[in-house]
Amino acid sequence: MEITRRHLLIGAAGVGVTVGAVGALKLHWDGKSFVRDGYIEGAPAAPPGESSWMNWAGIERATPKQIAFPDSVETLADMIKTAPGRVRPVGSGHSFTGLATTEDTLLMLSSLAGLIAYDEATGEAQFGAGTPLFQVSEELAAYGRAFDNQPDIDSQTLAGAFATATHGTGNDLPALHDNVTGFQMVTADGTIRDVTRASDPDLFEAGKVSLGALGVMTAFTIRSVPAYRLKRTVTVEDSKAFLSRLEQTAAAHRNFEFYYFPHTGLVASIVHDLTDDPPTEDEATDDDEFLQGLKALRDQLGWAPFLRRTIARSEFPRGVVEQRVNESRVLLSTVRPTRFIEMEYHLPRERGPEMVERVMRKLDQRSDAYFPMEYRHIAPDTAWLSPFNAGPRASIAIHAAADERYDYFFSDFEPMYREAGGRPHWGKLHSLGRAELTELYPEFERFLELRKQLDPSGKFLNAHLAKLFGESFDA
Ligand SMILES: Cc1cc2nc3c(=O)[nH]c(=O)nc-3n(C[C@H](O)[C@H](O)[C@H](O)COP(=O)(O)OP(=O)(O)OC[C@H]3O[C@@H](n4cnc5c(N)ncnc54)[C@H](O)[C@@H]3O)c2cc1C
């Protein structure tokens, strides 16, 4: 009998029931609060006349003097030229780091969104920089085209996704920004510039992953591929058996990733392969229900690791738990209703298998950890600040619920990644500054020089960027 995704979810719900039966044994665990010190729910209160903003995870907060929505490139250029203080562009606010945070002018480019031009001959398409990825996919689909890869979710804007080197997974698939063939930007003095590799090779390679530090992007021209259909297979199995053939599994599939469920010894691999099979009836996906099963297990059995593991291993189904066929845009990105906080490091590919085992062991040492760890492969590219510049990488992402502790990401995990030559995801938590980044990126100092030329007064700086760039910063 085929084990369906529904079985997995039912398995998770079953854990809650079983756990309830042994509730009397967990005296020491009872009454423990997992909510971290200083956690605040909801957006910050803004003084009269100012606005309130926070990022998706709720850990970056600001009350900018204004949030502006320019409706043309010319209006934007004028705003940038005349803005009294600092200016930060923001996309969908899905970065976990303080890249976009400002108390002055926050720019949202939701009006500079949508398809601008499509070239039938090359398949290249130009989009407004504020276009969310899901809209890009829909507009490309109308022409029988698609992105060659997508991240886990598709609510990010093009500008936001490219600025932080957002990626999907697959041995031969680079991060999204590698599809950029040109862009338009407005620099700090209000100049509108159209950039391609031919027109300005340095600015092109610096601007693809810019951290929003070189100027405000208004449009991108991107490559697309003919629309394609994928078969998605999700398999739950013992982590030891899976890890022994990690490399072979990754090499055998177009898209490959896996999740480790802390304190269970179980992984779920997710692979996608090209297919001409007809689309399957789509069952509504609800990763949240499964996550709640893991949380119930932690909440109720965190004090008894052996029992926690034993129950998980007996309740969770094994084998293929999901098989679906659909267009790439439907399958590659899903939704994440439960908010979380994340650190992801991109390690030299050859260190991936060894490091992921260490990370799994470390997560199992923390009784409060329950969020799955994610492991992915990304192909190299040439952007100066791309973490995938000059070699393929293996990425390891750890998560905590939005209201729980995450300080241990820095103390217990980041040093291991650093020792292995890891580069952090620009949009996810890390503690690095100029000295470390200069060591990790051969072109980092060149990027800083270019930034200074384009923005000598630091109009686009904020506290986070100033730390990355080794600049002093007065708000
Ligand atoms: C639930 C969730 C799932 C995620 N999944 C993945 C994943 O699978 N893979 C992955 O790699 N990452 C993933 N991320 C991280 C996310 O893709 C990045 O943080 C991305 O940068 C967010 O895009 P955004 O549109 O929200 O941009 P923001 O976070 O709003 O901004 C990111 C950067 O872009 C800059 N920026 C925005 N607009 C402009 C503009 N017009 N011009 C110049 N700069 C601009 C900002 O200043 C900032 O520096 C995930 C994040 C979340 C919350």
The ligand as an SDF file (V2000), in Angstrom:
LIG
                    3D

 53 58  0  0  0  0  0  0  0  0999 V2000
    9.2600   31.6630    5.1190 C   0  0  0  0  0  0  0  0  0  0  0  0
   10.5450   32.0020    4.4090 C   0  0  0  0  0  0  0  0  0  0  0  0
   11.0680   31.1120    3.4900 C   0  0  0  0  0  0  0  0  0  0  0  0
   12.2670   31.4090    2.8230 C   0  0  0  0  0  0  0  0  0  0  0  0
   12.7500   30.4940    1.9340 N   0  0  0  0  0  0  0  0  0  0  0  0
   13.9470   30.7390    1.3260 C   0  0  0  0  0  0  0  0  0  0  0  0
   14.5000   29.8010    0.4160 C   0  0  0  0  0  0  0  0  0  0  0  0
   13.9350   28.7470    0.1270 O   0  0  0  0  0  0  0  0  0  0  0  0
   15.7190   30.0970   -0.1290 N   0  0  0  0  0  0  0  0  0  0  0  0
   16.3870   31.2360    0.1810 C   0  0  0  0  0  0  0  0  0  0  0  0
   17.4860   31.4400   -0.3240 O   0  0  0  0  0  0  0  0  0  0  0  0
   15.8610   32.1610    1.0160 N   0  0  0  0  0  0  0  0  0  0  0  0
   14.6530   31.9380    1.5780 C   0  0  0  0  0  0  0  0  0  0  0  0
   14.1230   32.8760    2.4290 N   0  0  0  0  0  0  0  0  0  0  0  0
   14.8300   34.1650    2.5820 C   0  0  0  0  0  0  0  0  0  0  0  0
   14.2960   35.1840    1.5670 C   0  0  0  0  0  0  0  0  0  0  0  0
   14.2040   34.6270    0.2740 O   0  0  0  0  0  0  0  0  0  0  0  0
   15.2480   36.3760    1.4710 C   0  0  0  0  0  0  0  0  0  0  0  0
   15.4670   36.9230    2.7350 O   0  0  0  0  0  0  0  0  0  0  0  0
   14.7440   37.4440    0.5090 C   0  0  0  0  0  0  0  0  0  0  0  0
   15.6940   38.4790    0.4560 O   0  0  0  0  0  0  0  0  0  0  0  0
   13.4030   38.0360    0.9100 C   0  0  0  0  0  0  0  0  0  0  0  0
   12.8770   38.8020   -0.1560 O   0  0  0  0  0  0  0  0  0  0  0  0
   11.9630   40.0690    0.1510 P   0  0  0  0  0  0  0  0  0  0  0  0
   11.2800   40.4720   -1.1200 O   0  0  0  0  0  0  0  0  0  0  0  0
   11.1150   39.8070    1.3100 O   0  0  0  0  0  0  0  0  0  0  0  0
   13.0720   41.1460    0.4600 O   0  0  0  0  0  0  0  0  0  0  0  0
   13.3470   41.9380    1.8460 P   0  0  0  0  0  0  0  0  0  0  0  0
   13.6210   40.9460    2.8980 O   0  0  0  0  0  0  0  0  0  0  0  0
   12.2730   42.9150    2.0680 O   0  0  0  0  0  0  0  0  0  0  0  0
   14.6960   42.6920    1.4520 O   0  0  0  0  0  0  0  0  0  0  0  0
   15.8540   41.9430    1.1960 C   0  0  0  0  0  0  0  0  0  0  0  0
   16.9330   42.8640    0.6500 C   0  0  0  0  0  0  0  0  0  0  0  0
   16.5370   43.3410   -0.6300 O   0  0  0  0  0  0  0  0  0  0  0  0
   16.6870   44.7300   -0.6710 C   0  0  0  0  0  0  0  0  0  0  0  0
   15.7130   45.2730   -1.6190 N   0  0  0  0  0  0  0  0  0  0  0  0
   14.3810   45.0910   -1.6430 C   0  0  0  0  0  0  0  0  0  0  0  0
   13.8600   45.7540   -2.6840 N   0  0  0  0  0  0  0  0  0  0  0  0
   14.8800   46.3720   -3.3110 C   0  0  0  0  0  0  0  0  0  0  0  0
   14.9840   47.2100   -4.4570 C   0  0  0  0  0  0  0  0  0  0  0  0
   13.9290   47.5570   -5.1820 N   0  0  0  0  0  0  0  0  0  0  0  0
   16.2110   47.6620   -4.8090 N   0  0  0  0  0  0  0  0  0  0  0  0
   17.3170   47.3130   -4.1040 C   0  0  0  0  0  0  0  0  0  0  0  0
   17.2690   46.5220   -3.0150 N   0  0  0  0  0  0  0  0  0  0  0  0
   16.0600   46.0570   -2.6390 C   0  0  0  0  0  0  0  0  0  0  0  0
   16.4410   45.1870    0.7520 C   0  0  0  0  0  0  0  0  0  0  0  0
   16.9890   46.4630    0.9900 O   0  0  0  0  0  0  0  0  0  0  0  0
   17.1800   44.1040    1.4970 C   0  0  0  0  0  0  0  0  0  0  0  0
   18.5460   44.4010    1.4950 O   0  0  0  0  0  0  0  0  0  0  0  0
   12.9390   32.6230    3.0970 C   0  0  0  0  0  0  0  0  0  0  0  0
   12.4050   33.5250    4.0220 C   0  0  0  0  0  0  0  0  0  0  0  0
   11.2210   33.2180    4.6770 C   0  0  0  0  0  0  0  0  0  0  0  0
   10.6550   34.1750    5.6730 C   0  0  0  0  0  0  0  0  0  0  0  0
  1  2  1  0
  2  3  1  0
  2 52  2  0
  3  4  2  0
  4  5  1  0
  4 50  1  0
  5  6  2  0
  6  7  1  0
  6 13  1  0
  7  8  2  0
  7  9  1  0
  9 10  1  0
 10 11  2  0
 10 12  1  0
 12 13  2  0
 13 14  1  0
 14 15  1  0
 14 50  1  0
 15 16  1  0
 16 17  1  0
 16 18  1  0
 18 19  1  0
 18 20  1  0
 20 21  1  0
 20 22  1  0
 22 23  1  0
 23 24  1  0
 24 25  2  0
 24 26  1  0
 24 27  1  0
 27 28  1  0
 28 29  2  0
 28 30  1  0
 28 31  1  0
 31 32  1  0
 32 33  1  0
 33 34  1  0
 33 48  1  0
 34 35  1  0
 35 36  1  0
 35 46  1  0
 36 37  1  0
 36 45  1  0
 37 38  2  0
 38 39  1  0
 39 40  1  0
 39 45  2  0
 40 41  1  0
 40 42  2  0
 42 43  1  0
 43 44  2  0
 44 45  1  0
 46 47  1  0
 46 48  1  0
 48 49  1  0
 50 51  2  0
 51 52  1  0
 52 53  1  0
M  END
$$$$
